[in-house]
Amino acid sequence: MKKKIIIDTDPAMGTKGGDPEDSFAIMMALNSPELEILGITSVQGNVPVERGY
């Protein structure tokens, strides 16, 4: 049975000075056979929420 999760993160991919580790974690989660991703939310953290794409 897959574990159901919601990813709540601040992916700063492509933003100068932003750390891309959240984006890599999203990619890994999406490709995991053990997880069912119910949703992904973007929050403010390393970058303003408008840039967290």
C-alpha positions in Angstrom: 0.0 0.0 0.0 1.4 3.4 -1.0 1.8 6.1 1.6 -0.3 9.1 0.8 1.4 12.4 1.3 1.0 16.2 0.6 4.2 18.0 -0.1 4.4 21.5 1.4 7.5 23.2 0.3 9.3 26.3 -1.1 11.0 25.1 -4.3 13.3 27.9 -5.3 14.5 26.3 -8.5 15.9 28.8 -10.9 15.9 31.6 -8.4 19.3 33.3 -7.8 20.5 32.3 -4.4 17.8 29.6 -4.0 18.5 26.1 -2.9 17.2 23.5 -5.4 17.0 20.6 -2.9 13.2 20.9 -2.5 12.7 20.5 -6.2 14.9 17.4 -6.3 12.9 16.0 -3.4 9.7 16.6 -5.3 11.1 14.8 -8.4 12.2 11.9 -6.2 8.8 11.6 -4.5 7.0 11.7 -7.8 9.0 8.8 -9.0 8.8 6.7 -5.8 6.7 3.6 -6.1 6.1 3.8 -2.3 4.3 7.2 -2.4 1.0 8.6 -3.7 1.3 12.3 -4.0 -2.1 13.9 -3.2 -0.9 17.4 -3.8 2.0 19.9 -3.8 1.7 23.3 -2.2 4.1 26.2 -2.5 4.9 28.3 0.5 7.2 31.3 1.2 10.6 30.3 2.6 13.8 30.9 0.7 11.9 32.9 -1.9 8.6 34.8 -2.0 5.6 32.6 -2.6 5.1 34.1 -6.1 8.5 32.7 -7.1 8.0 29.2 -5.6 7.1 27.5 -8.8 
